[in-house]
């Protein structure tokens, strides 16, 4: 299997490992005759490096899950607090309509704003709410002010602090993921060098007519076989609460399947994309709520055409936003 992305690393490495085993058997299967690479690097060394990489790849999956869980939690908390701010504004406008409090009401923040910008109106809300509750001089007003379901200032303070804690946790999770990816890539680079060395070692140990020589696994896809991308579009479906993806079908006769990828806004990086689903050939639609946990959530989505040769091509990247209404 040629190497075309992180998902092909281990399968390709395992193909080389099996081939190395066969080569050693062909040479006599003794330590003295086994294929060795530069620095007396052996098949056992290769297996050890492969296993260390697998451990890190599995760890990355856990780190990606943790980041997404926290991102979803952040969005759910943001949506809940925005609803409370709307209720607060309505309550002040109703019960304190002829007071300076109305002019001091914070505006609803844009859902996608940076952390500090998003949180600022909620800090203002807490401060203003506290003043309103303490107000004993405004005619016709008796505090405290509560929102739907008896929601009080004390609970709002707790919820706002919880959102701040989630922001901190998400920042930590993103940094852990970045470091984990760097470690994974650092483990793969020397293995990739060994794969290329192995091909040279086979050329040194075996005749060109040998089945061992002619069956060395491909390290890269065949030249000129990259497929054409498909055109992707996506829209939020308010009936199903899913993002509906639609694309033009690939006409490539060697089509294996499609892969749906996601990436946090605002900028797509192929090295950091996360696989959402594998879609069979012959299909031109897919629905998902991945990374769209709450009203206001947004994500980037892309669709790769994958051939039987493992060559792939990514579509245009689309942004999907779950409406706040």
C-alpha positions as protocol buffer text, in pm:
chain_id: "A"
residue {
  index: 1
  type: UNK
  ca { x: 0 y: 0 z: 0 }
}
residue {
  index: 2
  type: UNK
  ca { x: 156 y: 333 z: -102 }
}
residue {
  index: 3
  type: UNK
  ca { x: 187 y: 600 z: 165 }
}
residue {
  index: 4
  type: UNK
  ca { x: -61 y: 881 z: 101 }
}
residue {
  index: 5
  type: UNK
  ca { x: -148 y: 988 z: 455 }
}
residue {
  index: 6
  type: UNK
  ca { x: -138 y: 894 z: 823 }
}
residue {
  index: 7
  type: UNK
  ca { x: -392 y: 617 z: 773 }
}
residue {
  index: 8
  type: UNK
  ca { x: -162 y: 432 z: 534 }
}
residue {
  index: 9
  type: UNK
  ca { x: 150 y: 445 z: 749 }
}
residue {
  index: 10
  type: UNK
  ca { x: 99 y: 126 z: 950 }
}
residue {
  index: 11
  type: UNK
  ca { x: -41 y: -86 z: 664 }
}
residue {
  index: 12
  type: UNK
  ca { x: 259 y: 5 z: 448 }
}
residue {
  index: 13
  type: UNK
  ca { x: 502 y: -59 z: 731 }
}
residue {
  index: 14
  type: UNK
  ca { x: 340 y: -398 z: 792 }
}
residue {
  index: 15
  type: UNK
  ca { x: 371 y: -487 z: 424 }
}
residue {
  index: 16
  type: UNK
  ca { x: 742 y: -410 z: 445 }
}
residue {
  index: 17
  type: UNK
  ca { x: 770 y: -614 z: 764 }
}
residue {
  index: 18
  type: UNK
  ca { x: 612 y: -918 z: 598 }
}
residue {
  index: 19
  type: UNK
  ca { x: 836 y: -875 z: 295 }
}
residue {
  index: 20
  type: UNK
  ca { x: 1141 y: -847 z: 521 }
}
residue {
  index: 21
  type: UNK
  ca { x: 1040 y: -1173 z: 691 }
}
residue {
  index: 22
  type: UNK
  ca { x: 1015 y: -1345 z: 353 }
}
residue {
  index: 23
  type: UNK
  ca { x: 1351 y: -1204 z: 246 }
}
residue {
  index: 24
  type: UNK
  ca { x: 1517 y: -1335 z: 564 }
}
residue {
  index: 25
  type: UNK
  ca { x: 1369 y: -1681 z: 505 }
}
residue {
  index: 26
  type: UNK
  ca { x: 1497 y: -1676 z: 150 }
}
residue {
  index: 27
  type: UNK
  ca { x: 1846 y: -1593 z: 278 }
}
residue {
  index: 28
  type: UNK
  ca { x: 1850 y: -1870 z: 534 }
}
residue {
  index: 29
  type: UNK
  ca { x: 1674 y: -1718 z: 835 }
}
residue {
  index: 30
  type: UNK
  ca { x: 1981 y: -1690 z: 1055 }
}
residue {
  index: 31
  type: UNK
  ca { x: 2117 y: -1380 z: 1225 }
}
residue {
  index: 32
  type: UNK
  ca { x: 2421 y: -1399 z: 1000 }
}
residue {
  index: 33
  type: UNK
  ca { x: 2223 y: -1403 z: 676 }
}
residue {
  index: 34
  type: UNK
  ca { x: 1927 y: -1177 z: 762 }
}
residue {
  index: 35
  type: UNK
  ca { x: 1878 y: -848 z: 579 }
}
residue {
  index: 36
  type: UNK
  ca { x: 2028 y: -566 z: 783 }
}
residue {
  index: 37
  type: UNK
  ca { x: 2023 y: -196 z: 712 }
}
residue {
  index: 38
  type: UNK
  ca { x: 2267 y: 84 z: 787 }
}
residue {
  index: 39
  type: UNK
  ca { x: 2398 y: 74 z: 1143 }
}
residue {
  index: 40
  type: UNK
  ca { x: 2322 y: -301 z: 1177 }
}
residue {
  index: 41
  type: UNK
  ca { x: 1952 y: -219 z: 1190 }
}
residue {
  index: 42
  type: UNK
  ca { x: 1756 y: -546 z: 1199 }
}
residue {
  index: 43
  type: UNK
  ca { x: 1404 y: -670 z: 1146 }
}
residue {
  index: 44
  type: UNK
  ca { x: 1361 y: -672 z: 1525 }
}
residue {
  index: 45
  type: UNK
  ca { x: 1461 y: -304 z: 1540 }
}
residue {
  index: 46
  type: UNK
  ca { x: 1207 y: -232 z: 1268 }
}
residue {
  index: 47
  type: UNK
  ca { x: 932 y: -412 z: 1463 }
}
residue {
  index: 48
  type: UNK
  ca { x: 1015 y: -217 z: 1776 }
}
residue {
  index: 49
  type: UNK
  ca { x: 1001 y: 117 z: 1594 }
}
residue {
  index: 50
  type: UNK
  ca { x: 676 y: 17 z: 1426 }
}
residue {
  index: 51
  type: UNK
  ca { x: 513 y: -69 z: 1760 }
}
residue {
  index: 52
  type: UNK
  ca { x: 623 y: 260 z: 1916 }
}
residue {
  index: 53
  type: UNK
  ca { x: 464 y: 445 z: 1624 }
}
residue {
  index: 54
  type: UNK
  ca { x: 140 y: 249 z: 1663 }
}
residue {
  index: 55
  type: UNK
  ca { x: 122 y: 343 z: 2031 }
}
residue {
  index: 56
  type: UNK
  ca { x: 153 y: 709 z: 1938 }
}
residue {
  index: 57
  type: UNK
  ca { x: -102 y: 685 z: 1657 }
}
residue {
  index: 58
  type: UNK
  ca { x: -351 y: 533 z: 1901 }
}
residue {
  index: 59
  type: UNK
  ca { x: -270 y: 811 z: 2147 }
}
residue {
  index: 60
  type: UNK
  ca { x: -345 y: 1071 z: 1878 }
}
residue {
  index: 61
  type: UNK
  ca { x: -691 y: 923 z: 1830 }
}
residue {
  index: 62
  type: UNK
  ca { x: -757 y: 971 z: 2200 }
}
residue {
  index: 63
  type: UNK
  ca { x: -623 y: 1327 z: 2192 }
}
residue {
  index: 64
  type: UNK
  ca { x: -842 y: 1410 z: 1892 }
}
residue {
  index: 65
  type: UNK
  ca { x: -1146 y: 1272 z: 2071 }
}
residue {
  index: 66
  type: UNK
  ca { x: -1067 y: 1471 z: 2383 }
}
residue {
  index: 67
  type: UNK
  ca { x: -1029 y: 1794 z: 2185 }
}
residue {
  index: 68
  type: UNK
  ca { x: -1359 y: 1739 z: 2005 }
}
residue {
  index: 69
  type: UNK
  ca { x: -1547 y: 1652 z: 2323 }
}
residue {
  index: 70
  type: UNK
  ca { x: -1427 y: 1976 z: 2483 }
}
residue {
  index: 71
  type: UNK
  ca { x: -1505 y: 2176 z: 2168 }
}
residue {
  index: 72
  type: UNK
  ca { x: -1860 y: 2037 z: 2168 }
}
residue {
  index: 73
  type: UNK
  ca { x: -1894 y: 2107 z: 2540 }
}
residue {
  index: 74
  type: UNK
  ca { x: -1776 y: 2466 z: 2486 }
}
residue {
  index: 75
  type: UNK
  ca { x: -2033 y: 2519 z: 2210 }
}
residue {
  index: 76
  type: UNK
  ca { x: -2317 y: 2374 z: 2417 }
}
residue {
  index: 77
  type: UNK
  ca { x: -2225 y: 2601 z: 2709 }
}
residue {
  index: 78
  type: UNK
  ca { x: -2193 y: 2906 z: 2481 }
}
residue {
  index: 79
  type: UNK
  ca { x: -2536 y: 2843 z: 2331 }
}
residue {
  index: 80
  type: UNK
  ca { x: -2691 y: 2804 z: 2676 }
}
residue {
  index: 81
  type: UNK
  ca { x: -2540 y: 3129 z: 2804 }
}
residue {
  index: 82
  type: UNK
  ca { x: -2648 y: 3321 z: 2493 }
}
residue {
  index: 83
  type: UNK
  ca { x: -3004 y: 3205 z: 2560 }
}
residue {
  index: 84
  type: UNK
  ca { x: -2976 y: 3331 z: 2919 }
}
residue {
  index: 85
  type: UNK
  ca { x: -2847 y: 3668 z: 2797 }
}
residue {
  index: 86
  type: UNK
  ca { x: -3151 y: 3697 z: 2567 }
}
residue {
  index: 87
  type: UNK
  ca { x: -3378 y: 3619 z: 2864 }
}
residue {
  index: 88
  type: UNK
  ca { x: -3192 y: 3871 z: 3080 }
}
residue {
  index: 89
  type: UNK
  ca { x: -3230 y: 4145 z: 2819 }
}
residue {
  index: 90
  type: UNK
  ca { x: -3602 y: 4067 z: 2790 }
}
residue {
  index: 91
  type: UNK
  ca { x: -3648 y: 4074 z: 3166 }
}
residue {
  index: 92
  type: UNK
  ca { x: -3475 y: 4409 z: 3210 }
}
residue {
  index: 93
  type: UNK
  ca { x: -3670 y: 4558 z: 2919 }
}
residue {
  index: 94
  type: UNK
  ca { x: -3993 y: 4437 z: 3077 }
}
residue {
  index: 95
  type: UNK
  ca { x: -3950 y: 4509 z: 3448 }
}
residue {
  index: 96
  type: UNK
  ca { x: -3703 y: 4798 z: 3438 }
}
residue {
  index: 97
  type: UNK
  ca { x: -3797 y: 4962 z: 3107 }
}
residue {
  index: 98
  type: UNK
  ca { x: -3770 y: 5321 z: 3228 }
}
residue {
  index: 99
  type: UNK
  ca { x: -3435 y: 5285 z: 3404 }
}
residue {
  index: 100
  type: UNK
  ca { x: -3070 y: 5335 z: 3301 }
}
residue {
  index: 101
  type: UNK
  ca { x: -3030 y: 4957 z: 3317 }
}
residue {
  index: 102
  type: UNK
  ca { x: -3184 y: 4922 z: 2969 }
}
residue {
  index: 103
  type: UNK
  ca { x: -2915 y: 5137 z: 2811 }
}
residue {
  index: 104
  type: UNK
  ca { x: -2647 y: 4937 z: 2993 }
}
residue {
  index: 105
  type: UNK
  ca { x: -2760 y: 4600 z: 2863 }
}
residue {
  index: 106
  type: UNK
  ca { x: -2481 y: 4404 z: 2691 }
}
residue {
  index: 107
  type: UNK
  ca { x: -2538 y: 4290 z: 2333 }
}
residue {
  index: 108
  type: UNK
  ca { x: -2542 y: 3928 z: 2227 }
}
residue {
  index: 109
  type: UNK
  ca { x: -2193 y: 3828 z: 2108 }
}
residue {
  index: 110
  type: UNK
  ca { x: -2121 y: 3660 z: 1776 }
}
residue {
  index: 111
  type: UNK
  ca { x: -2102 y: 3287 z: 1842 }
}
residue {
  index: 112
  type: UNK
  ca { x: -1772 y: 3250 z: 1659 }
}
residue {
  index: 113
  type: UNK
  ca { x: -1597 y: 3537 z: 1839 }
}
residue {
  index: 114
  type: UNK
  ca { x: -1265 y: 3486 z: 2012 }
}
residue {
  index: 115
  type: UNK
  ca { x: -1284 y: 3379 z: 2375 }
}
residue {
  index: 116
  type: UNK
  ca { x: -1223 y: 3720 z: 2531 }
}
residue {
  index: 117
  type: UNK
  ca { x: -1470 y: 3895 z: 2300 }
}
residue {
  index: 118
  type: UNK
  ca { x: -1735 y: 3630 z: 2353 }
}
residue {
  index: 119
  type: UNK
  ca { x: -1707 y: 3635 z: 2733 }
}
residue {
  index: 120
  type: UNK
  ca { x: -1705 y: 4013 z: 2778 }
}
residue {
  index: 121
  type: UNK
  ca { x: -2084 y: 4069 z: 2755 }
}
residue {
  index: 122
  type: UNK
  ca { x: -2144 y: 3791 z: 3005 }
}
residue {
  index: 123
  type: UNK
  ca { x: -1913 y: 3957 z: 3255 }
}
residue {
  index: 124
  type: UNK
  ca { x: -2112 y: 4276 z: 3197 }
}
residue {
  index: 125
  type: UNK
  ca { x: -2433 y: 4082 z: 3245 }
}
residue {
  index: 126
  type: UNK
  ca { x: -2317 y: 3942 z: 3580 }
}
residue {
  index: 127
  type: UNK
  ca { x: -2217 y: 4288 z: 3701 }
}
residue {
  index: 128
  type: UNK
  ca { x: -2542 y: 4448 z: 3589 }
}
residue {
  index: 129
  type: UNK
  ca { x: -2751 y: 4163 z: 3728 }
}
residue {
  index: 130
  type: UNK
  ca { x: -2585 y: 4207 z: 4067 }
}
residue {
  index: 131
  type: UNK
  ca { x: -2665 y: 4581 z: 4066 }
}
residue {
  index: 132
  type: UNK
  ca { x: -3027 y: 4512 z: 3970 }
}
residue {
  index: 133
  type: UNK
  ca { x: -3068 y: 4258 z: 4250 }
}
residue {
  index: 134
  type: UNK
  ca { x: -2929 y: 4508 z: 4502 }
}
residue {
  index: 135
  type: UNK
  ca { x: -3149 y: 4794 z: 4375 }
}
residue {
  index: 136
  type: UNK
  ca { x: -3397 y: 4899 z: 4645 }
}
residue {
  index: 137
  type: UNK
  ca { x: -3464 y: 5253 z: 4519 }
}
residue {
  index: 138
  type: UNK
  ca { x: -3624 y: 5207 z: 4177 }
}
residue {
  index: 139
  type: UNK
  ca { x: -4002 y: 5255 z: 4209 }
}
residue {
  index: 140
  type: UNK
  ca { x: -4204 y: 4946 z: 4132 }
}
residue {
  index: 141
  type: UNK
  ca { x: -3904 y: 4714 z: 4138 }
}
residue {
  index: 142
  type: UNK
  ca { x: -3833 y: 4443 z: 4390 }
}
residue {
  index: 143
  type: UNK
  ca { x: -3542 y: 4208 z: 4329 }
}
residue {
  index: 144
  type: UNK
  ca { x: -3399 y: 3963 z: 4271 }
}
residue {
  index: 145
  type: UNK
  ca { x: -3435 y: 3916 z: 3896 }
}
residue {
  index: 146
  type: UNK
  ca { x: -3468 y: 3556 z: 3784 }
}
residue {
  index: 147
  type: UNK
  ca { x: -3492 y: 3407 z: 3437 }
}
residue {
  index: 148
  type: UNK
  ca { x: -3688 y: 3114 z: 3289 }
}
residue {
  index: 149
  type: UNK
  ca { x: -3713 y: 2817 z: 3524 }
}
residue {
  index: 150
  type: UNK
  ca { x: -3617 y: 3028 z: 3827 }
}
residue {
  index: 151
  type: UNK
  ca { x: -3262 y: 3065 z: 3696 }
}
residue {
  index: 152
  type: UNK
  ca { x: -3078 y: 3300 z: 3933 }
}
residue {
  index: 153
  type: UNK
  ca { x: -2760 y: 3505 z: 3929 }
}
residue {
  index: 154
  type: UNK
  ca { x: -2578 y: 3253 z: 4150 }
}
residue {
  index: 155
  type: UNK
  ca { x: -2630 y: 2977 z: 3894 }
}
residue {
  index: 156
  type: UNK
  ca { x: -2527 y: 3207 z: 3610 }
}
residue {
  index: 157
  type: UNK
  ca { x: -2198 y: 3281 z: 3788 }
}
residue {
  index: 158
  type: UNK
  ca { x: -2137 y: 2906 z: 3822 }
}
residue {
  index: 159
  type: UNK
  ca { x: -2218 y: 2844 z: 3454 }
}
residue {
  index: 160
  type: UNK
  ca { x: -1998 y: 3128 z: 3336 }
}
residue {
  index: 161
  type: UNK
  ca { x: -1707 y: 2994 z: 3541 }
}
residue {
  index: 162
  type: UNK
  ca { x: -1769 y: 2648 z: 3393 }
}
residue {
  index: 163
  type: UNK
  ca { x: -1745 y: 2790 z: 3040 }
}
residue {
  index: 164
  type: UNK
  ca { x: -1417 y: 2958 z: 3127 }
}
residue {
  index: 165
  type: UNK
  ca { x: -1286 y: 2627 z: 3262 }
}
residue {
  index: 166
  type: UNK
  ca { x: -1388 y: 2454 z: 2938 }
}
residue {
  index: 167
  type: UNK
  ca { x: -1202 y: 2715 z: 2736 }
}
residue {
  index: 168
  type: UNK
  ca { x: -891 y: 2645 z: 2942 }
}
residue {
  index: 169
  type: UNK
  ca { x: -935 y: 2270 z: 2902 }
}
residue {
  index: 170
  type: UNK
  ca { x: -982 y: 2305 z: 2526 }
}
residue {
  index: 171
  type: UNK
  ca { x: -668 y: 2516 z: 2493 }
}
residue {
  index: 172
  type: UNK
  ca { x: -473 y: 2251 z: 2684 }
}
residue {
  index: 173
  type: UNK
  ca { x: -625 y: 1974 z: 2471 }
}
residue {
  index: 174
  type: UNK
  ca { x: -530 y: 2152 z: 2150 }
}
residue {
  index: 175
  type: UNK
  ca { x: -173 y: 2194 z: 2271 }
}
residue {
  index: 176
  type: UNK
  ca { x: -155 y: 1827 z: 2375 }
}
residue {
  index: 177
  type: UNK
  ca { x: -281 y: 1728 z: 2031 }
}
residue {
  index: 178
  type: UNK
  ca { x: -26 y: 1949 z: 1859 }
}
residue {
  index: 179
  type: UNK
  ca { x: 256 y: 1799 z: 2064 }
}
residue {
  index: 180
  type: UNK
  ca { x: 124 y: 1446 z: 2008 }
}
residue {
  index: 181
  type: UNK
  ca { x: 113 y: 1495 z: 1633 }
}
residue {
  index: 182
  type: UNK
  ca { x: 467 y: 1626 z: 1640 }
}
residue {
  index: 183
  type: UNK
  ca { x: 583 y: 1320 z: 1833 }
}
residue {
  index: 184
  type: UNK
  ca { x: 400 y: 1087 z: 1594 }
}
residue {
  index: 185
  type: UNK
  ca { x: 555 y: 1254 z: 1290 }
}
residue {
  index: 186
  type: UNK
  ca { x: 895 y: 1245 z: 1456 }
}
residue {
  index: 187
  type: UNK
  ca { x: 865 y: 869 z: 1505 }
}
residue {
  index: 188
  type: UNK
  ca { x: 761 y: 812 z: 1145 }
}
residue {
  index: 189
  type: UNK
  ca { x: 1040 y: 1005 z: 974 }
}
residue {
  index: 190
  type: UNK
  ca { x: 1322 y: 762 z: 1065 }
}
residue {
  index: 191
  type: UNK
  ca { x: 1099 y: 466 z: 979 }
}
residue {
  index: 192
  type: UNK
  ca { x: 1032 y: 613 z: 635 }
}
residue {
  index: 193
  type: UNK
  ca { x: 1407 y: 642 z: 584 }
}
residue {
  index: 194
  type: UNK
  ca { x: 1443 y: 274 z: 679 }
}
residue {
  index: 195
  type: UNK
  ca { x: 1176 y: 177 z: 427 }
}
residue {
  index: 196
  type: UNK
  ca { x: 1378 y: 338 z: 152 }
}
residue {
  index: 197
  type: UNK
  ca { x: 1697 y: 175 z: 281 }
}
residue {
  index: 198
  type: UNK
  ca { x: 1526 y: -163 z: 281 }
}
residue {
  index: 199
  type: UNK
  ca { x: 1452 y: -138 z: -90 }
}
residue {
  index: 200
  type: UNK
  ca { x: 1821 y: -73 z: -146 }
}
residue {
  index: 201
  type: UNK
  ca { x: 1921 y: -366 z: 73 }
}
residue {
  index: 202
  type: UNK
  ca { x: 1700 y: -599 z: -130 }
}
residue {
  index: 203
  type: UNK
  ca { x: 1865 y: -473 z: -445 }
}
residue {
  index: 204
  type: UNK
  ca { x: 2199 y: -557 z: -288 }
}
residue {
  index: 205
  type: UNK
  ca { x: 2102 y: -907 z: -169 }
}
residue {
  index: 206
  type: UNK
  ca { x: 1883 y: -1037 z: -451 }
}
residue {
  index: 207
  type: UNK
  ca { x: 1897 y: -1066 z: -829 }
}
residue {
  index: 208
  type: UNK
  ca { x: 1657 y: -857 z: -1032 }
}
residue {
  index: 209
  type: UNK
  ca { x: 1478 y: -1174 z: -1145 }
}
residue {
  index: 210
  type: UNK
  ca { x: 1409 y: -1279 z: -787 }
}
residue {
  index: 211
  type: UNK
  ca { x: 1049 y: -1269 z: -667 }
}
residue {
  index: 212
  type: UNK
  ca { x: 1174 y: -1095 z: -354 }
}
residue {
  index: 213
  type: UNK
  ca { x: 1327 y: -820 z: -562 }
}
residue {
  index: 214
  type: UNK
  ca { x: 1022 y: -772 z: -782 }
}
residue {
  index: 215
  type: UNK
  ca { x: 771 y: -774 z: -493 }
}
residue {
  index: 216
  type: UNK
  ca { x: 911 y: -494 z: -275 }
}
residue {
  index: 217
  type: UNK
  ca { x: 598 y: -297 z: -168 }
}
residue {
  index: 218
  type: UNK
  ca { x: 532 y: 37 z: -333 }
}
residue {
  index: 219
  type: UNK
  ca { x: 626 y: 332 z: -112 }
}
residue {
  index: 220
  type: UNK
  ca { x: 452 y: 600 z: -318 }
}
residue {
  index: 221
  type: UNK
  ca { x: 148 y: 589 z: -550 }
}
residue {
  index: 222
  type: UNK
  ca { x: 201 y: 540 z: -924 }
}
residue {
  index: 223
  type: UNK
  ca { x: 281 y: 862 z: -1106 }
}
residue {
  index: 224
  type: UNK
  ca { x: -2 y: 1023 z: -1297 }
}
residue {
  index: 225
  type: UNK
  ca { x: -281 y: 842 z: -1117 }
}
residue {
  index: 226
  type: UNK
  ca { x: -408 y: 1120 z: -893 }
}
residue {
  index: 227
  type: UNK
  ca { x: -787 y: 1145 z: -939 }
}
residue {
  index: 228
  type: UNK
  ca { x: -982 y: 1456 z: -1023 }
}
residue {
  index: 229
  type: UNK
  ca { x: -1151 y: 1617 z: -722 }
}
residue {
  index: 230
  type: UNK
  ca { x: -1528 y: 1629 z: -685 }
}
residue {
  index: 231
  type: UNK
  ca { x: -1727 y: 1946 z: -619 }
}
residue {
  index: 232
  type: UNK
  ca { x: -1865 y: 1949 z: -264 }
}
residue {
  index: 233
  type: UNK
  ca { x: -2151 y: 2149 z: -118 }
}
residue {
  index: 234
  type: UNK
  ca { x: -2308 y: 2133 z: 227 }
}
residue {
  index: 235
  type: UNK
  ca { x: -2598 y: 2287 z: 416 }
}
residue {
  index: 236
  type: UNK
  ca { x: -2757 y: 2249 z: 756 }
}
residue {
  index: 237
  type: UNK
  ca { x: -3083 y: 2053 z: 759 }
}
residue {
  index: 238
  type: UNK
  ca { x: -3306 y: 2194 z: 1035 }
}
residue {
  index: 239
  type: UNK
  ca { x: -3542 y: 1896 z: 1011 }
}
residue {
  index: 240
  type: UNK
  ca { x: -3282 y: 1627 z: 1076 }
}
residue {
  index: 241
  type: UNK
  ca { x: -3039 y: 1850 z: 1269 }
}
residue {
  index: 242
  type: UNK
  ca { x: -2760 y: 1724 z: 1045 }
}
residue {
  index: 243
  type: UNK
  ca { x: -2533 y: 1879 z: 786 }
}
residue {
  index: 244
  type: UNK
  ca { x: -2621 y: 1743 z: 442 }
}
residue {
  index: 245
  type: UNK
  ca { x: -2318 y: 1693 z: 216 }
}
residue {
  index: 246
  type: UNK
  ca { x: -2370 y: 1655 z: -159 }
}
residue {
  index: 247
  type: UNK
  ca { x: -2105 y: 1609 z: -426 }
}
residue {
  index: 248
  type: UNK
  ca { x: -2062 y: 1540 z: -793 }
}
residue {
  index: 249
  type: UNK
  ca { x: -1982 y: 1173 z: -856 }
}
residue {
  index: 250
  type: UNK
  ca { x: -1627 y: 1075 z: -946 }
}
residue {
  index: 251
  type: UNK
  ca { x: -1604 y: 925 z: -1294 }
}
residue {
  index: 252
  type: UNK
  ca { x: -1274 y: 752 z: -1221 }
}
residue {
  index: 253
  type: UNK
  ca { x: -1309 y: 379 z: -1302 }
}
residue {
  index: 254
  type: UNK
  ca { x: -1063 y: 296 z: -1026 }
}
residue {
  index: 255
  type: UNK
  ca { x: -1269 y: 464 z: -752 }
}
residue {
  index: 256
  type: UNK
  ca { x: -1245 y: 280 z: -418 }
}
residue {
  index: 257
  type: UNK
  ca { x: -1448 y: 506 z: -189 }
}
residue {
  index: 258
  type: UNK
  ca { x: -1483 y: 860 z: -58 }
}
residue {
  index: 259
  type: UNK
  ca { x: -1362 y: 990 z: 277 }
}
residue {
  index: 260
  type: UNK
  ca { x: -1530 y: 1274 z: 468 }
}
residue {
  index: 261
  type: UNK
  ca { x: -1288 y: 1488 z: 667 }
}
residue {
  index: 262
  type: UNK
  ca { x: -1343 y: 1769 z: 916 }
}
residue {
  index: 263
  type: UNK
  ca { x: -1124 y: 2046 z: 1054 }
}
residue {
  index: 264
  type: UNK
  ca { x: -1190 y: 2324 z: 1307 }
}
residue {
  index: 265
  type: UNK
  ca { x: -1242 y: 2673 z: 1171 }
}
residue {
  index: 266
  type: UNK
  ca { x: -1093 y: 2899 z: 1052 }
}
residue {
  index: 267
  type: UNK
  ca { x: -814 y: 2747 z: 840 }
}
residue {
  index: 268
  type: UNK
  ca { x: -785 y: 2400 z: 686 }
}
residue {
  index: 269
  type: UNK
  ca { x: -459 y: 2209 z: 728 }
}
residue {
  index: 270
  type: UNK
  ca { x: -441 y: 1869 z: 562 }
}
residue {
  index: 271
  type: UNK
  ca { x: -201 y: 1738 z: 826 }
}
residue {
  index: 272
  type: UNK
  ca { x: -459 y: 1812 z: 1098 }
}
residue {
  index: 273
  type: UNK
  ca { x: -779 y: 1696 z: 932 }
}
residue {
  index: 274
  type: UNK
  ca { x: -984 y: 1429 z: 1110 }
}
residue {
  index: 275
  type: UNK
  ca { x: -1165 y: 1147 z: 934 }
}
residue {
  index: 276
  type: UNK
  ca { x: -1541 y: 1150 z: 987 }
}
residue {
  index: 277
  type: UNK
  ca { x: -1663 y: 871 z: 761 }
}
residue {
  index: 278
  type: UNK
  ca { x: -1578 y: 640 z: 471 }
}
residue {
  index: 279
  type: UNK
  ca { x: -1852 y: 657 z: 207 }
}
residue {
  index: 280
  type: UNK
  ca { x: -1894 y: 379 z: -50 }
}
residue {
  index: 281
  type: UNK
  ca { x: -1836 y: 442 z: -420 }
}
residue {
  index: 282
  type: UNK
  ca { x: -2164 y: 512 z: -595 }
}
residue {
  index: 283
  type: UNK
  ca { x: -2284 y: 737 z: -313 }
}
residue {
  index: 284
  type: UNK
  ca { x: -2302 y: 1114 z: -354 }
}
residue {
  index: 285
  type: UNK
  ca { x: -2451 y: 1224 z: -21 }
}
residue {
  index: 286
  type: UNK
  ca { x: -2369 y: 1202 z: 348 }
}
residue {
  index: 287
  type: UNK
  ca { x: -2520 y: 1355 z: 661 }
}
residue {
  index: 288
  type: UNK
  ca { x: -2330 y: 1434 z: 980 }
}
residue {
  index: 289
  type: UNK
  ca { x: -2349 y: 1637 z: 1299 }
}
residue {
  index: 290
  type: UNK
  ca { x: -1979 y: 1595 z: 1377 }
}
residue {
  index: 291
  type: UNK
  ca { x: -1839 y: 1912 z: 1541 }
}
residue {
  index: 292
  type: UNK
  ca { x: -2183 y: 2075 z: 1514 }
}
residue {
  index: 293
  type: UNK
  ca { x: -2307 y: 2003 z: 1866 }
}
residue {
  index: 294
  type: UNK
  ca { x: -2496 y: 2325 z: 1939 }
}
residue {
  index: 295
  type: UNK
  ca { x: -2671 y: 2614 z: 1765 }
}
residue {
  index: 296
  type: UNK
  ca { x: -2390 y: 2839 z: 1645 }
}
residue {
  index: 297
  type: UNK
  ca { x: -2133 y: 2561 z: 1605 }
}
residue {
  index: 298
  type: UNK
  ca { x: -1932 y: 2569 z: 1285 }
}
residue {
  index: 299
  type: UNK
  ca { x: -1679 y: 2342 z: 1116 }
}
residue {
  index: 300
  type: UNK
  ca { x: -1494 y: 2288 z: 790 }
}
residue {
  index: 301
  type: UNK
  ca { x: -1562 y: 1978 z: 580 }
}
residue {
  index: 302
  type: UNK
  ca { x: -1385 y: 1822 z: 284 }
}
residue {
  index: 303
  type: UNK
  ca { x: -1431 y: 1508 z: 77 }
}
residue {
  index: 304
  type: UNK
  ca { x: -1148 y: 1298 z: -66 }
}
residue {
  index: 305
  type: UNK
  ca { x: -1174 y: 1076 z: -372 }
}
residue {
  index: 306
  type: UNK
  ca { x: -972 y: 759 z: -297 }
}
residue {
  index: 307
  type: UNK
  ca { x: -868 y: 513 z: -568 }
}
residue {
  index: 308
  type: UNK
  ca { x: -774 y: 146 z: -540 }
}
residue {
  index: 309
  type: UNK
  ca { x: -413 y: 261 z: -581 }
}
residue {
  index: 310
  type: UNK
  ca { x: -466 y: 468 z: -261 }
}
residue {
  index: 311
  type: UNK
  ca { x: -412 y: 790 z: -456 }
}
residue {
  index: 312
  type: UNK
  ca { x: -651 y: 1053 z: -331 }
}
residue {
  index: 313
  type: UNK
  ca { x: -761 y: 1407 z: -406 }
}
residue {
  index: 314
  type: UNK
  ca { x: -946 y: 1643 z: -173 }
}
residue {
  index: 315
  type: UNK
  ca { x: -1247 y: 1842 z: -287 }
}
residue {
  index: 316
  type: UNK
  ca { x: -1306 y: 2207 z: -220 }
}
residue {
  index: 317
  type: UNK
  ca { x: -1343 y: 2279 z: 153 }
}
residue {
  index: 318
  type: UNK
  ca { x: -1683 y: 2400 z: 274 }
}
residue {
  index: 319
  type: UNK
  ca { x: -1784 y: 2569 z: 596 }
}
residue {
  index: 320
  type: UNK
  ca { x: -2104 y: 2460 z: 772 }
}
residue {
  index: 321
  type: UNK
  ca { x: -2268 y: 2663 z: 1048 }
}
residue {
  index: 322
  type: UNK
  ca { x: -2553 y: 2530 z: 1259 }
}
residue {
  index: 323
  type: UNK
  ca { x: -2808 y: 2814 z: 1280 }
}
residue {
  index: 324
  type: UNK
  ca { x: -2870 y: 2974 z: 1618 }
}
residue {
  index: 325
  type: UNK
  ca { x: -3244 y: 3007 z: 1560 }
}
